[in-house]
Amino acid sequence: FIPLASGNLAKFCALPDIENSSLQQLQNMGFSKLSCIHSLRISGGDLDSAMEWLLKYRYEDEAITVQFGIDPFLVCGADSASLLMTNASETFVNLEVIEDPALKKFFTSGAASSRLNVLPLQPDMLADLVARSVPRDWRGNDSAEWDPDTSWPNVEWFTNLWRFICSCNDNGESMNALAEQYCIVPTQQKLVCTLSPGASVLDPTGLDQTMIDSIVQLGVRIFYSDVFPTDLVIPKGIWSYIFQSTTDGVIKAIDTAIRREGAVSGVANKLEQASDEVRIELFRFFASKGGNDISTACKVMLRNFPIFQTYINSSSTNNIFVKMAKPGNWYVLEDANEDDMVLMTSDFLSCRNRAEVEFVTLLGAKKMGRI
């Protein structure tokens, strides 16, 4: 018998063969490995029927339940076993509780997995592991509610998940299999989101609380960074999905948040409705970074943020917020005094210091001098 992590026993059996070429075609479409195997077996190997089944049922409980004679039981231990224990203890063998060395060797051998319904967990099964572990509403949705104090999966579960993800030395293939499909990115906004740049999740390392509060008002979600232990070596590929707190990263996070919020609420640009305090904070943050490390693409995004202050008319020292979407239409005067301000027209940008002058000049404003 197969000793399952739940304490129950399952029967050994042989599983039907499948065509590797069909399996690869389905995996190339973004479906997880074990769900592809399941769909091919219940479809008698017919590729079209298998694909149709996956499109309908890949996020349903049927896709993650081990069906006798069709699906293998996973064999795993350590972090991966802890991920499956709460929700899927009937689907795997926990090597941590098997004391007999010969039995451990049997379950982890390729000979057993090639003939019987037990299969050691591999990095390319990461999406299947997550699918079996998470609640139903975390599969196939962009986000779900999550409270680190009361919800399951808890912070420890996420820590184990990310430790396992980061240990997969497969050039990011395991992360790609998870992307856009499962909610696995916890945030400080009591949401868990898909692994996707479209979720606009930002790692806040190095940002002060005022800046964090400002971008959260625009819809940016802040990564719950406690799930990354200090000893974790984080692959660079993760930052393709979670934005870092670099200047480019903050710009991209704001831009994707605005687009996402606009698609949901119909508001074209949430920055247009932001308070003066938020816009001023954003402008000062970007100006303080200098701007020399901003990529060309992010400069285009930044010019479309209405965070640049300009004078209303030639007889007022008040200001409004504009976009610099058309470089060359704006001017700036360094060290402008009150007399200058009275004379400035509405195409002059307001700057408090040299750093701000240099910043808007970098974005296309023309620096003016006194005659």
N, C-alpha and C positions, 0 to 999 in steps of 0.2 A: 504494500500500500504506500501511497504518497502522504507523508506527514505535513499537513497544511498548517500555516501560521495560526489559524483559528483554533487549532487543537483537533480538528476533524481529520478524517482519513479519506483519501480519494483513490480510485482505482487507476492502475497503469493501463494504457492502451496505445496502439499504434495510430498515427494520424495520416490522413490521405496526403499524397504528394501533390504539389502544385508546380506550375511552370514558373521558373525564375524570371523569365522574360515578362510574363504577365504581372508578376509581383513588382518588378522594377518599373513597369509602365504606370502602375497605380501609385507607387511611392513618388514617382516623378511629378505626379499631379498634386502632391502635397498631403496625401493621406498617410496615416501612421502605419508602421509595418505590420503590427499584429491585427489591426482592423482590416488591412488589405488581405492578409492571410485568411482571416475569418470569412470575408466576403467571397473570396475565390472558392473556398471549400464549400460554403453553403450554396454557391451558384454552380457547382460542378465544374469549375474552371472556366466558365464563360466570362470573358473579360467585360463585355457590355453589361451583363446582368450584375456583375460584381461592382462595377462603377455606379450603376443605378442604385444599388443597395447602399453604398457608401454615401452617396449624395443625400439619401433620405434618413439614414439611421446612424451615421458615424458618431453623433453626439448623444445618442440614446443609451440607456442602460444595457440594452441588448448587445451593443457593440463592445462592452467592457466586461460582460459576464462570461466566465469560462464555461463553454458548452462541451459536454463530454463527447469525445470522438471528433471534435472540431478544433478546439483551442488548447494550447499548452498552458500548464501552470508555470509561472515564472519562478526562477531560483535566484535568490538574492540575499544580501545581508547588509549589516551596518546601516548607513544613511538611507539607502534605498528601501530596506525593510521597514524602517521607521515611517517612511512616507506612505506605504501601503497598509500599515497595520490597522489604522482606525476604520477605513472605508472598504478595504479590499483584502481582508485577511483570508478569505476563502479562495483567493486567486494565486497564492504564491507559497513557496517553501522558504522558510527563514533559516538560512545557514547558521545563524548565530546560536540557535538552540540545538543544533545537531552536534553531538559530542563525538560520535564515531568517525574517525578520520577516513575510513574506507567508504562510509556512506556519503560523507561530504564529497569525496573524490568522484563517487558514482554520479551524484547529482550535478556536478560541475563539468563532467566529461563530455566531450563532443559526441562520443559514441552513444550515450544515453539520449541526448537531445536530437540526434539524427534519426532515432527509431521510435522514441516514446514521447508521451505528452508532457514532458518537462523541458524547460528551456532556460538556460542561464541568461540573466538580464544583460543586454549589450547597450552601448550608447545610442544606437539607432532605434532603440525601443523607448527612448525617453518620453516621447509624446504619449505612448501607450501607458507608461507608468503614471504620468500626470493625469491622463484621462480616467484611469482607474481610481486615483486618489482623491480628486477634487469633487465637490458637490456638483449636482447636475446643472445648476444655473451658472456654473463657471465654465461650462463647455459651450463653445460656439457663440458666446456673448462678448461684447466689448468690455464690459465691466460688471461688477457685482458688489453689493454691500459687504463690508468686512470690518469687524471691530477687533483690534488686537487684544483687548482685555477680555472679551467674552466669546468671540467666534472661534470656530474650528474650520479650516486649519489655523493653527496659532503661529506665533512668531518662530518658535522652535522648529515647526514643520517647514516654514519658509527657509530658515537657515539651512536645514538639511537638504532641501531641494536645491538651493543655489550652490551649496557645496558640491552636490552631485553634478549639477550642470557644469560648473567650472572645472570639474575633474575630467570631463569628457574631452579628451584630446583628439578631436575629429574635425578640426578646421571650421568649427561653427555649424556643422551639419545638424547636430542635435538641437541647437537653438533655432535653426531655420525651420525644423519640423514642428516646433512649438509656436512659432511666430503667428500672430493673428488668430489663433485658434482657442487658446486656453487662458483663463485669468490666473496669472502667476506672479504679477508685479504688484506688491502691496504698497499702499500710499498712506500718507498722513491725513488724507481727506476721508478716511474710513471707506475707501474703495479698493478693490483689487482689480487690476486692469490686464488686458492682453499684452503680450510682449510685442509692442508695435510702436514705431515713432508717432503714429497717429493718436496714440493715447496721451501724448504730450506729458510724459512723466520725466521729471528732472531730479538728478542727484544734487542736493542743496549744499554740498561741501564747499565751504568758503564764502557762502552768501550770508549777509546779516539778516536779522529777522524782519527788518523793515522791507527789504527787497523781496524776501520770501512772501511776506503778506501781500505785497503789491502784485506779484505775478500770479498768486493764487486767485486774486480777484478777477484775473483775466481768464481763468480756467486752467492754468497750469497745475498739474498734480505733482506733489512732492514725494519722492521715493522714501519709503520707510526703511532708511538705511541701516537700522539696527539688525536687519536680517543678514547683512554682510559681516561675518566675523573678521576681526582684525588680522587674522593669519591667512585670510582667503586671497589667493592669487586670481585676480579678475581678468579673464580674457578680453582683449580689445574688442572682440565682436559684440560684446554686450552693449557697448556704447553706440552701436548702430540702432539700438532700440530704445535705450534710456539716455536722455540728454545729460551731458556733463555741464558743470557750472562755468564753462568757458564763455567768452563773449558770444561766439558762434552758437554754442549750445543753448544759451538763454534766449537768443533771438529765434532760433528754430523752435524751441519749446513754446514761446509766446505765439509765433506764427501758426503752428499746428493747433494750439489751443483755440485761437481765434477762429480758425477754419472749422474746427470741430464744433465749437459752440454755435457758430453761424449756421451750420448744417442742421443743428438741433432746434435752435430758437428762431432762426431766420434773421438774426441780427448780423449785418454784413461785417461789421468790425466792432468788437466789444470794446476796443480801446476808445472808440468815439464816445462811449457812454461812461468811461472811467473818470474818476475824480481828478481834479487838478493835482492833488497830492500824489496819486499813482503815476501820472504822466511825468511830473517833475522828478520823482524818484527814479523812474526808468531812464530819463535823459541824463541825470547826474551819474547814474551807475555806468552807462555806456561811455559817457564822456571821460569818466575817471579811468577807464581802461585804455584810453588812448586811441583805439581804433585801428592801429597798424596791423593787428593780427586778424581783423575781420575779413572773411572770404568775400569774393566778389558777389556770390549769390546772396550772402547774408546782408551785404550792403544794400542790395536791392530791396530785401525784406524790410530792413531798418528804415529806409527812406519812406516806406509806406506806413510807418507807425506815426500817428498824429501826436508826437511828443515834443515837437520843436516849437518854441515860443516865438511869436513875432508881434510887432507893434501894430495896433489897430489902425491908427491914422497919424497924420503929421502933427496933431495937436493933443495927443494923449500918450501917457506913459504906461497905460494898461497893455495887456498882451493876450493873445489867444494862441491855441495850439493848432499847428498845421503839419501836413506831410511834406517831406522834401522829395516827393516822387519824381519831380522833374529837375534834375541837377542843372544849375546855371541860372535858375530863376530867383535865387536867394542871395542875400548879401549879409555880411557881418562886419561890424566895426569893433576893433579891439579897444578896451578901456573906454567905452562910451560913457560920457558924463551926462548930467541932466539936460544940459543945453543940446547935446547931440540927440538925446532921446526925443525931444520935442520936434526936431527936424526930421527924424527918421520916418520913412514911409512903411507901409505894411509888408514890403518884401525884405525888410531887415530882420534878421533873427536876433533874439535876445540871448546874450551869453554873459555869465558872471565873471569868468576868469579866462586866462589864456588857454587852459586845457580844453574848455568848452569851445573856444574859438577854433582851435586846431581840429577839434573833433568834427564840427560842422563843415569846416573847410575840406577835410578829408572826404566828406560825403558829397561835396560838390558846391558848397556855398563859396561865393567870391569874397575874399578878404579886401576890405576897403581901407584906405588911409586918408588922413586929413590933408587938405591942400595947403 
